[in-house]
Amino acid sequence: MSKGAKAATGAVAVAVILLWLLPLWAAALIIVGVPVVGFLLLDPEQRRRLRGSFHKEIGR
């Protein structure tokens, strides 16, 4: 299993647990908020490289 598949599996497991333990709005806030905050904490050069890697994966 690749690193990406492991991360995706873990993220789904955490999301299911959060949805079970917390109200829907709180779980949704955490599920959406954590990646957004992580992206915003990157410096501009890291964001540019990350966006560039997304474009390479989808064939642009």
All heavy atoms as TSV, in Angstrom:
chain	resi	resn	atom	element	x	y	z
A	1	MET	N	N	0.849	-1.183	0.000
A	1	MET	CA	C	0.000	0.000	0.000
A	1	MET	C	C	0.891	1.242	0.000
A	1	MET	O	O	1.852	1.328	0.758
A	1	MET	CB	C	-0.890	-0.019	1.251
A	1	MET	CG	C	-1.975	1.021	1.212
A	1	MET	SD	S	-3.013	1.113	2.685
A	1	MET	CE	C	-3.876	-0.423	2.652
A	2	SER	N	N	0.574	2.204	-0.856
A	2	SER	CA	C	1.386	3.412	-0.969
A	2	SER	C	C	1.165	4.347	0.225
A	2	SER	O	O	0.208	4.192	0.984
A	2	SER	CB	C	1.043	4.155	-2.260
A	2	SER	OG	O	-0.252	4.698	-2.169
A	3	LYS	N	N	2.050	5.328	0.358
A	3	LYS	CA	C	1.907	6.309	1.445
A	3	LYS	C	C	0.592	7.058	1.339
A	3	LYS	O	O	-0.075	7.318	2.317
A	3	LYS	CB	C	3.054	7.312	1.410
A	3	LYS	CG	C	4.341	6.824	1.966
A	3	LYS	CD	C	5.355	7.960	1.989
A	3	LYS	CE	C	6.668	7.522	2.563
A	3	LYS	NZ	N	7.626	8.621	2.605
A	4	GLY	N	N	0.224	7.423	0.112
A	4	GLY	CA	C	-1.028	8.152	-0.094
A	4	GLY	C	C	-2.244	7.328	0.303
A	4	GLY	O	O	-3.190	7.849	0.898
A	5	ALA	N	N	-2.214	6.042	-0.029
A	5	ALA	CA	C	-3.339	5.171	0.324
A	5	ALA	C	C	-3.436	4.996	1.841
A	5	ALA	O	O	-4.539	4.970	2.394
A	5	ALA	CB	C	-3.190	3.821	-0.360
A	6	LYS	N	N	-2.310	4.892	2.502
A	6	LYS	CA	C	-2.315	4.783	3.964
A	6	LYS	C	C	-2.866	6.050	4.602
A	6	LYS	O	O	-3.653	5.992	5.542
A	6	LYS	CB	C	-0.902	4.512	4.482
A	6	LYS	CG	C	-0.392	3.131	4.184
A	6	LYS	CD	C	1.032	2.971	4.692
A	6	LYS	CE	C	1.610	1.637	4.289
A	6	LYS	NZ	N	3.009	1.484	4.703
A	7	ALA	N	N	-2.449	7.193	4.087
A	7	ALA	CA	C	-2.931	8.470	4.616
A	7	ALA	C	C	-4.433	8.612	4.382
A	7	ALA	O	O	-5.170	9.067	5.266
A	7	ALA	CB	C	-2.181	9.629	3.977
A	8	ALA	N	N	-4.889	8.236	3.205
A	8	ALA	CA	C	-6.318	8.330	2.900
A	8	ALA	C	C	-7.132	7.404	3.799
A	8	ALA	O	O	-8.200	7.790	4.294
A	8	ALA	CB	C	-6.555	8.002	1.433
A	9	THR	N	N	-6.644	6.199	4.019
A	9	THR	CA	C	-7.340	5.253	4.895
A	9	THR	C	C	-7.417	5.794	6.318
A	9	THR	O	O	-8.466	5.726	6.967
A	9	THR	CB	C	-6.620	3.892	4.884
A	9	THR	OG1	O	-6.535	3.435	3.541
A	9	THR	CG2	C	-7.349	2.871	5.730
A	10	GLY	N	N	-6.323	6.340	6.804
A	10	GLY	CA	C	-6.314	6.929	8.140
A	10	GLY	C	C	-7.240	8.122	8.252
A	10	GLY	O	O	-7.943	8.289	9.251
A	11	ALA	N	N	-7.268	8.961	7.217
A	11	ALA	CA	C	-8.137	10.131	7.227
A	11	ALA	C	C	-9.607	9.728	7.245
A	11	ALA	O	O	-10.413	10.327	7.966
A	11	ALA	CB	C	-7.849	11.000	6.017
A	12	VAL	N	N	-9.958	8.711	6.487
A	12	VAL	CA	C	-11.344	8.230	6.479
A	12	VAL	C	C	-11.709	7.664	7.844
A	12	VAL	O	O	-12.805	7.918	8.362
A	12	VAL	CB	C	-11.556	7.190	5.361
A	12	VAL	CG1	C	-12.885	6.482	5.515
A	12	VAL	CG2	C	-11.462	7.856	4.007
A	13	ALA	N	N	-10.800	6.909	8.451
A	13	ALA	CA	C	-11.067	6.342	9.774
A	13	ALA	C	C	-11.274	7.444	10.814
A	13	ALA	O	O	-12.210	7.389	11.621
A	13	ALA	CB	C	-9.923	5.425	10.186
A	14	VAL	N	N	-10.436	8.455	10.790
A	14	VAL	CA	C	-10.570	9.571	11.729
A	14	VAL	C	C	-11.879	10.315	11.488
A	14	VAL	O	O	-12.583	10.695	12.436
A	14	VAL	CB	C	-9.353	10.522	11.626
A	14	VAL	CG1	C	-9.598	11.814	12.382
A	14	VAL	CG2	C	-8.109	9.830	12.153
A	15	ALA	N	N	-12.230	10.520	10.230
A	15	ALA	CA	C	-13.474	11.215	9.902
A	15	ALA	C	C	-14.689	10.450	10.415
A	15	ALA	O	O	-15.619	11.048	10.972
A	15	ALA	CB	C	-13.574	11.434	8.399
A	16	VAL	N	N	-14.687	9.146	10.240
A	16	VAL	CA	C	-15.813	8.333	10.721
A	16	VAL	C	C	-15.916	8.404	12.238
A	16	VAL	O	O	-17.018	8.563	12.789
A	16	VAL	CB	C	-15.667	6.874	10.236
A	16	VAL	CG1	C	-16.655	5.955	10.935
A	16	VAL	CG2	C	-15.852	6.803	8.731
A	17	ILE	N	N	-14.799	8.333	12.925
A	17	ILE	CA	C	-14.815	8.417	14.394
A	17	ILE	C	C	-15.309	9.790	14.846
A	17	ILE	O	O	-16.117	9.892	15.768
A	17	ILE	CB	C	-13.408	8.110	14.961
A	17	ILE	CG1	C	-13.085	6.632	14.739
A	17	ILE	CG2	C	-13.318	8.465	16.438
A	17	ILE	CD1	C	-11.649	6.263	15.014
A	18	LEU	N	N	-14.827	10.855	14.184
A	18	LEU	CA	C	-15.280	12.201	14.549
A	18	LEU	C	C	-16.780	12.368	14.317
A	18	LEU	O	O	-17.477	12.969	15.130
A	18	LEU	CB	C	-14.518	13.259	13.754
A	18	LEU	CG	C	-13.080	13.525	14.180
A	18	LEU	CD1	C	-12.410	14.483	13.208
A	18	LEU	CD2	C	-13.028	14.080	15.588
A	19	LEU	N	N	-17.275	11.850	13.193
A	19	LEU	CA	C	-18.704	11.964	12.914
A	19	LEU	C	C	-19.533	11.201	13.945
A	19	LEU	O	O	-20.650	11.584	14.257
A	19	LEU	CB	C	-19.006	11.468	11.499
A	19	LEU	CG	C	-18.553	12.398	10.380
A	19	LEU	CD1	C	-18.696	11.707	9.039
A	19	LEU	CD2	C	-19.364	13.684	10.401
A	20	TRP	N	N	-18.980	10.134	14.465
A	20	TRP	CA	C	-19.684	9.329	15.456
A	20	TRP	C	C	-19.671	9.999	16.830
A	20	TRP	O	O	-20.670	9.963	17.558
A	20	TRP	CB	C	-19.036	7.942	15.527
A	20	TRP	CG	C	-19.715	7.006	16.456
A	20	TRP	CD1	C	-20.992	6.534	16.387
A	20	TRP	CD2	C	-19.147	6.426	17.627
A	20	TRP	NE1	N	-21.245	5.682	17.425
A	20	TRP	CE2	C	-20.116	5.596	18.215
A	20	TRP	CE3	C	-17.895	6.505	18.229
A	20	TRP	CZ2	C	-19.886	4.868	19.368
A	20	TRP	CZ3	C	-17.667	5.770	19.368
A	20	TRP	CH2	C	-18.657	4.977	19.926
A	21	LEU	N	N	-18.550	10.646	17.174
A	21	LEU	CA	C	-18.389	11.218	18.510
A	21	LEU	C	C	-18.907	12.648	18.651
A	21	LEU	O	O	-19.335	13.039	19.741
A	21	LEU	CB	C	-16.911	11.205	18.920
A	21	LEU	CG	C	-16.290	9.840	19.178
A	21	LEU	CD1	C	-14.802	9.996	19.461
A	21	LEU	CD2	C	-16.971	9.140	20.327
A	22	LEU	N	N	-18.842	13.427	17.577
A	22	LEU	CA	C	-19.165	14.847	17.660
A	22	LEU	C	C	-20.411	15.173	16.851
A	22	LEU	O	O	-20.786	14.411	15.959
A	22	LEU	CB	C	-17.992	15.673	17.112
A	22	LEU	CG	C	-16.662	15.539	17.849
A	22	LEU	CD1	C	-15.585	16.283	17.097
A	22	LEU	CD2	C	-16.768	16.059	19.257
A	23	PRO	N	N	-21.013	16.316	17.128
A	23	PRO	CA	C	-22.106	16.763	16.251
A	23	PRO	C	C	-21.582	16.992	14.836
A	23	PRO	O	O	-20.387	17.232	14.628
A	23	PRO	CB	C	-22.559	18.086	16.866
A	23	PRO	CG	C	-21.914	18.172	18.193
A	23	PRO	CD	C	-20.764	17.227	18.224
A	24	LEU	N	N	-22.476	16.959	13.878
A	24	LEU	CA	C	-22.080	17.066	12.475
A	24	LEU	C	C	-21.294	18.339	12.179
A	24	LEU	O	O	-20.269	18.299	11.507
A	24	LEU	CB	C	-23.321	17.000	11.573
A	24	LEU	CG	C	-23.062	17.091	10.079
A	24	LEU	CD1	C	-22.200	15.931	9.620
A	24	LEU	CD2	C	-24.359	17.123	9.322
A	25	TRP	N	N	-21.731	19.477	12.706
A	25	TRP	CA	C	-21.054	20.737	12.398
A	25	TRP	C	C	-19.625	20.757	12.952
A	25	TRP	O	O	-18.711	21.272	12.314
A	25	TRP	CB	C	-21.855	21.936	12.904
A	25	TRP	CG	C	-21.986	21.997	14.397
A	25	TRP	CD1	C	-22.967	21.460	15.148
A	25	TRP	CD2	C	-21.070	22.610	15.303
A	25	TRP	NE1	N	-22.732	21.702	16.484
A	25	TRP	CE2	C	-21.572	22.408	16.608
A	25	TRP	CE3	C	-19.882	23.310	15.147
A	25	TRP	CZ2	C	-20.922	22.874	17.735
A	25	TRP	CZ3	C	-19.228	23.780	16.279
A	25	TRP	CH2	C	-19.754	23.558	17.555
A	26	ALA	N	N	-19.429	20.189	14.131
A	26	ALA	CA	C	-18.090	20.183	14.733
A	26	ALA	C	C	-17.157	19.244	13.968
A	26	ALA	O	O	-15.993	19.580	13.709
A	26	ALA	CB	C	-18.174	19.774	16.194
A	27	ALA	N	N	-17.671	18.079	13.601
A	27	ALA	CA	C	-16.850	17.135	12.841
A	27	ALA	C	C	-16.488	17.721	11.482
A	27	ALA	O	O	-15.338	17.619	11.038
A	27	ALA	CB	C	-17.590	15.813	12.686
A	28	ALA	N	N	-17.448	18.351	10.819
A	28	ALA	CA	C	-17.181	18.954	9.512
A	28	ALA	C	C	-16.157	20.080	9.630
A	28	ALA	O	O	-15.278	20.223	8.773
A	28	ALA	CB	C	-18.473	19.465	8.897
A	29	LEU	N	N	-16.255	20.861	10.686
A	29	LEU	CA	C	-15.299	21.948	10.904
A	29	LEU	C	C	-13.883	21.403	11.060
A	29	LEU	O	O	-12.929	21.946	10.494
A	29	LEU	CB	C	-15.697	22.747	12.145
A	29	LEU	CG	C	-14.890	23.989	12.447
A	29	LEU	CD1	C	-15.089	25.024	11.350
A	29	LEU	CD2	C	-15.305	24.568	13.778
A	30	ILE	N	N	-13.726	20.322	11.801
A	30	ILE	CA	C	-12.404	19.721	11.997
A	30	ILE	C	C	-11.904	19.089	10.710
A	30	ILE	O	O	-10.747	19.274	10.315
A	30	ILE	CB	C	-12.441	18.690	13.146
A	30	ILE	CG1	C	-12.692	19.402	14.474
A	30	ILE	CG2	C	-11.156	17.886	13.197
A	30	ILE	CD1	C	-12.983	18.479	15.627
A	31	ILE	N	N	-12.777	18.342	10.022
A	31	ILE	CA	C	-12.371	17.632	8.812
A	31	ILE	C	C	-11.929	18.607	7.726
A	31	ILE	O	O	-10.977	18.349	6.992
A	31	ILE	CB	C	-13.514	16.716	8.322
A	31	ILE	CG1	C	-13.720	15.570	9.324
A	31	ILE	CG2	C	-13.233	16.175	6.934
A	31	ILE	CD1	C	-14.999	14.785	9.100
A	32	VAL	N	N	-12.604	19.731	7.601
A	32	VAL	CA	C	-12.253	20.721	6.586
A	32	VAL	C	C	-11.178	21.670	7.100
A	32	VAL	O	O	-10.270	22.063	6.357
A	32	VAL	CB	C	-13.502	21.513	6.147
A	32	VAL	CG1	C	-13.132	22.670	5.243
A	32	VAL	CG2	C	-14.489	20.589	5.462
A	33	GLY	N	N	-11.235	22.030	8.361
A	33	GLY	CA	C	-10.353	23.052	8.906
A	33	GLY	C	C	-8.899	22.653	9.040
A	33	GLY	O	O	-8.005	23.462	8.795
A	34	VAL	N	N	-8.636	21.415	9.397
A	34	VAL	CA	C	-7.249	20.987	9.610
A	34	VAL	C	C	-6.424	21.076	8.321
A	34	VAL	O	O	-5.338	21.666	8.334
A	34	VAL	CB	C	-7.197	19.579	10.239
A	34	VAL	CG1	C	-5.795	19.010	10.231
A	34	VAL	CG2	C	-7.746	19.624	11.660
A	35	PRO	N	N	-6.895	20.542	7.187
A	35	PRO	CA	C	-6.091	20.695	5.963
A	35	PRO	C	C	-5.950	22.156	5.512
A	35	PRO	O	O	-4.894	22.554	5.017
A	35	PRO	CB	C	-6.856	19.890	4.910
A	35	PRO	CG	C	-7.693	18.943	5.679
A	35	PRO	CD	C	-8.017	19.639	6.956
A	36	VAL	N	N	-6.993	22.958	5.698
A	36	VAL	CA	C	-6.924	24.367	5.301
A	36	VAL	C	C	-5.888	25.103	6.137
A	36	VAL	O	O	-5.057	25.846	5.610
A	36	VAL	CB	C	-8.315	25.031	5.416
A	36	VAL	CG1	C	-8.215	26.538	5.281
A	36	VAL	CG2	C	-9.259	24.459	4.375
A	37	VAL	N	N	-5.915	24.900	7.439
A	37	VAL	CA	C	-4.928	25.550	8.309
A	37	VAL	C	C	-3.522	25.071	7.967
A	37	VAL	O	O	-2.580	25.861	7.916
A	37	VAL	CB	C	-5.267	25.301	9.796
A	37	VAL	CG1	C	-4.133	25.733	10.695
A	37	VAL	CG2	C	-6.546	26.014	10.162
A	38	GLY	N	N	-3.368	23.772	7.700
A	38	GLY	CA	C	-2.058	23.251	7.310
A	38	GLY	C	C	-1.540	23.901	6.042
A	38	GLY	O	O	-0.360	24.252	5.939
A	39	PHE	N	N	-2.417	24.099	5.058
A	39	PHE	CA	C	-2.018	24.745	3.815
A	39	PHE	C	C	-1.635	26.198	4.052
A	39	PHE	O	O	-0.645	26.691	3.513
A	39	PHE	CB	C	-3.146	24.659	2.781
A	39	PHE	CG	C	-2.816	25.292	1.469
A	39	PHE	CD1	C	-1.990	24.650	0.561
A	39	PHE	CD2	C	-3.321	26.536	1.142
A	39	PHE	CE1	C	-1.681	25.245	-0.652
A	39	PHE	CE2	C	-3.013	27.135	-0.062
A	39	PHE	CZ	C	-2.189	26.483	-0.968
A	40	LEU	N	N	-2.410	26.888	4.884
A	40	LEU	CA	C	-2.134	28.296	5.146
A	40	LEU	C	C	-0.851	28.505	5.950
A	40	LEU	O	O	-0.255	29.585	5.898
A	40	LEU	CB	C	-3.315	28.946	5.859
A	40	LEU	CG	C	-4.583	29.064	5.019
A	40	LEU	CD1	C	-5.728	29.598	5.871
A	40	LEU	CD2	C	-4.358	29.938	3.807
A	41	LEU	N	N	-0.409	27.489	6.686
A	41	LEU	CA	C	0.830	27.608	7.457
A	41	LEU	C	C	2.086	27.451	6.598
A	41	LEU	O	O	3.182	27.766	7.053
A	41	LEU	CB	C	0.853	26.569	8.584
A	41	LEU	CG	C	-0.090	26.852	9.749
A	41	LEU	CD1	C	-0.083	25.689	10.731
A	41	LEU	CD2	C	0.287	28.130	10.454
A	42	LEU	N	N	1.918	26.980	5.355
A	42	LEU	CA	C	3.068	26.851	4.472
A	42	LEU	C	C	3.515	28.232	3.996
A	42	LEU	O	O	2.712	29.145	3.859
A	42	LEU	CB	C	2.694	26.016	3.242
A	42	LEU	CG	C	2.310	24.565	3.485
A	42	LEU	CD1	C	1.832	23.947	2.182
A	42	LEU	CD2	C	3.465	23.775	4.050
A	43	ASP	N	N	4.825	28.367	3.734
A	43	ASP	CA	C	5.279	29.630	3.158
A	43	ASP	C	C	4.949	29.632	1.658
A	43	ASP	O	O	4.610	28.594	1.091
A	43	ASP	CB	C	6.764	29.873	3.429
A	43	ASP	CG	C	7.687	28.845	2.804
A	43	ASP	OD1	O	7.507	28.535	1.612
A	43	ASP	OD2	O	8.595	28.375	3.500
A	44	PRO	N	N	5.013	30.795	1.004
A	44	PRO	CA	C	4.594	30.888	-0.400
A	44	PRO	C	C	5.327	29.920	-1.342
A	44	PRO	O	O	4.726	29.391	-2.275
A	44	PRO	CB	C	4.888	32.334	-0.767
A	44	PRO	CG	C	4.791	33.064	0.528
A	44	PRO	CD	C	5.307	32.109	1.564
A	45	GLU	N	N	6.606	29.692	-1.120
A	45	GLU	CA	C	7.355	28.775	-1.984
A	45	GLU	C	C	6.840	27.342	-1.826
A	45	GLU	O	O	6.708	26.606	-2.810
A	45	GLU	CB	C	8.844	28.842	-1.648
A	45	GLU	CG	C	9.699	27.860	-2.413
A	45	GLU	CD	C	9.687	28.102	-3.920
A	45	GLU	OE1	O	9.408	29.221	-4.355
A	45	GLU	OE2	O	9.952	27.140	-4.660
A	46	GLN	N	N	6.561	26.924	-0.603
A	46	GLN	CA	C	6.027	25.573	-0.377
A	46	GLN	C	C	4.643	25.425	-0.998
A	46	GLN	O	O	4.331	24.382	-1.571
A	46	GLN	CB	C	5.962	25.272	1.119
A	46	GLN	CG	C	7.323	25.114	1.757
A	46	GLN	CD	C	7.229	25.027	3.262
A	46	GLN	OE1	O	6.421	25.713	3.885
A	46	GLN	NE2	N	8.069	24.201	3.862
A	47	ARG	N	N	3.819	26.460	-0.921
A	47	ARG	CA	C	2.498	26.408	-1.548
A	47	ARG	C	C	2.623	26.266	-3.053
A	47	ARG	O	O	1.890	25.508	-3.683
A	47	ARG	CB	C	1.698	27.674	-1.224
A	47	ARG	CG	C	1.250	27.757	0.187
A	47	ARG	CD	C	0.412	29.001	0.373
A	47	ARG	NE	N	0.285	29.310	1.789
A	47	ARG	CZ	C	-0.209	30.414	2.262
A	47	ARG	NH1	N	-0.657	31.348	1.446
A	47	ARG	NH2	N	-0.283	30.613	3.559
A	48	ARG	N	N	3.552	27.011	-3.646
A	48	ARG	CA	C	3.750	26.942	-5.091
A	48	ARG	C	C	4.178	25.539	-5.508
A	48	ARG	O	O	3.661	24.979	-6.475
A	48	ARG	CB	C	4.797	27.964	-5.531
A	48	ARG	CG	C	4.944	28.075	-7.043
A	48	ARG	CD	C	6.088	28.990	-7.439
A	48	ARG	NE	N	7.377	28.494	-6.986
A	48	ARG	CZ	C	8.043	27.486	-7.554
A	48	ARG	NH1	N	7.550	26.849	-8.567
A	48	ARG	NH2	N	9.220	27.118	-7.082
A	49	ARG	N	N	5.112	24.947	-4.769
A	49	ARG	CA	C	5.566	23.588	-5.090
A	49	ARG	C	C	4.434	22.583	-4.923
A	49	ARG	O	O	4.291	21.658	-5.722
A	49	ARG	CB	C	6.744	23.197	-4.204
A	49	ARG	CG	C	8.039	23.804	-4.641
A	49	ARG	CD	C	9.226	23.124	-4.002
A	49	ARG	NE	N	8.981	22.746	-2.624
A	49	ARG	CZ	C	9.778	23.028	-1.603
A	49	ARG	NH1	N	10.879	23.680	-1.806
A	49	ARG	NH2	N	9.471	22.649	-0.396
A	50	LEU	N	N	3.628	22.761	-3.878
A	50	LEU	CA	C	2.512	21.851	-3.648
A	50	LEU	C	C	1.485	21.948	-4.770
A	50	LEU	O	O	1.021	20.940	-5.286
A	50	LEU	CB	C	1.857	22.159	-2.299
A	50	LEU	CG	C	0.774	21.211	-1.822
A	50	LEU	CD1	C	1.331	19.804	-1.667
A	50	LEU	CD2	C	0.203	21.693	-0.512
A	51	ARG	N	N	1.152	23.153	-5.176
A	51	ARG	CA	C	0.216	23.331	-6.305
A	51	ARG	C	C	0.812	22.751	-7.577
A	51	ARG	O	O	0.108	22.148	-8.380
A	51	ARG	CB	C	-0.139	24.800	-6.488
A	51	ARG	CG	C	-1.168	25.277	-5.501
A	51	ARG	CD	C	-1.734	26.620	-5.905
A	51	ARG	NE	N	-0.705	27.663	-5.938
A	51	ARG	CZ	C	-0.511	28.543	-4.978
A	51	ARG	NH1	N	-1.263	28.530	-3.907
A	51	ARG	NH2	N	0.430	29.454	-5.080
A	52	GLY	N	N	2.116	22.896	-7.766
A	52	GLY	CA	C	2.768	22.323	-8.943
A	52	GLY	C	C	2.711	20.812	-8.953
A	52	GLY	O	O	2.520	20.190	-10.001
A	53	SER	N	N	2.825	20.193	-7.784
A	53	SER	CA	C	2.750	18.730	-7.738
A	53	SER	C	C	1.341	18.248	-8.048
A	53	SER	O	O	1.162	17.201	-8.651
A	53	SER	CB	C	3.224	18.205	-6.376
A	53	SER	OG	O	2.290	18.525	-5.370
A	54	PHE	N	N	0.319	19.015	-7.659
A	54	PHE	CA	C	-1.063	18.644	-7.997
A	54	PHE	C	C	-1.255	18.687	-9.510
A	54	PHE	O	O	-1.891	17.809	-10.088
A	54	PHE	CB	C	-2.066	19.579	-7.339
A	54	PHE	CG	C	-2.243	19.373	-5.861
A	54	PHE	CD1	C	-2.500	20.441	-5.043
A	54	PHE	CD2	C	-2.145	18.119	-5.306
A	54	PHE	CE1	C	-2.660	20.274	-3.683
A	54	PHE	CE2	C	-2.312	17.928	-3.944
A	54	PHE	CZ	C	-2.584	19.017	-3.128
A	55	HIS	N	N	-0.686	19.691	-10.158
A	55	HIS	CA	C	-0.845	19.813	-11.608
A	55	HIS	C	C	-0.138	18.674	-12.333
A	55	HIS	O	O	-0.612	18.187	-13.337
A	55	HIS	CB	C	-0.343	21.159	-12.102
A	55	HIS	CG	C	-1.190	22.309	-11.665
A	55	HIS	ND1	N	-2.434	22.542	-12.192
A	55	HIS	CD2	C	-0.991	23.279	-10.745
A	55	HIS	CE1	C	-2.955	23.596	-11.618
A	55	HIS	NE2	N	-2.104	24.065	-10.726
A	56	LYS	N	N	1.013	18.265	-11.817
A	56	LYS	CA	C	1.743	17.149	-12.446
A	56	LYS	C	C	0.943	15.860	-12.328
A	56	LYS	O	O	0.932	15.056	-13.243
A	56	LYS	CB	C	3.108	16.973	-11.788
A	56	LYS	CG	C	4.088	18.067	-12.124
A	56	LYS	CD	C	5.383	17.868	-11.374
A	56	LYS	CE	C	6.288	19.071	-11.536
A	56	LYS	NZ	N	7.456	18.982	-10.680
A	57	GLU	N	N	0.282	15.648	-11.191
A	57	GLU	CA	C	-0.468	14.413	-10.987
A	57	GLU	C	C	-1.664	14.313	-11.918
A	57	GLU	O	O	-2.023	13.236	-12.353
A	57	GLU	CB	C	-0.937	14.321	-9.536
A	57	GLU	CG	C	0.176	14.039	-8.556
A	57	GLU	CD	C	-0.302	14.021	-7.117
A	57	GLU	OE1	O	-1.516	14.110	-6.888
A	57	GLU	OE2	O	0.556	13.915	-6.243
A	58	ILE	N	N	-2.291	15.450	-12.231
A	58	ILE	CA	C	-3.477	15.391	-13.078
A	58	ILE	C	C	-3.140	15.613	-14.546
A	58	ILE	O	O	-4.022	15.702	-15.382
A	58	ILE	CB	C	-4.573	16.376	-12.602
A	58	ILE	CG1	C	-4.079	17.817	-12.595
A	58	ILE	CG2	C	-5.103	15.977	-11.256
A	58	ILE	CD1	C	-5.167	18.813	-12.247
A	59	GLY	N	N	-1.848	15.687	-14.876
A	59	GLY	CA	C	-1.416	15.696	-16.260
A	59	GLY	C	C	-1.378	17.038	-16.957
A	59	GLY	O	O	-1.423	17.100	-18.174
A	60	ARG	N	N	-1.285	18.126	-16.242
A	60	ARG	CA	C	-1.193	19.438	-16.885
A	60	ARG	C	C	0.228	19.748	-17.244
A	60	ARG	O	O	1.155	19.398	-16.662
A	60	ARG	CB	C	-1.738	20.532	-15.947
A	60	ARG	CG	C	-3.215	20.458	-15.803
A	60	ARG	CD	C	-3.677	21.647	-15.017
A	60	ARG	NE	N	-5.095	21.511	-14.721
A	60	ARG	CZ	C	-5.759	22.365	-13.998
A	60	ARG	NH1	N	-5.175	23.417	-13.504
A	60	ARG	NH2	N	-7.022	22.197	-13.760
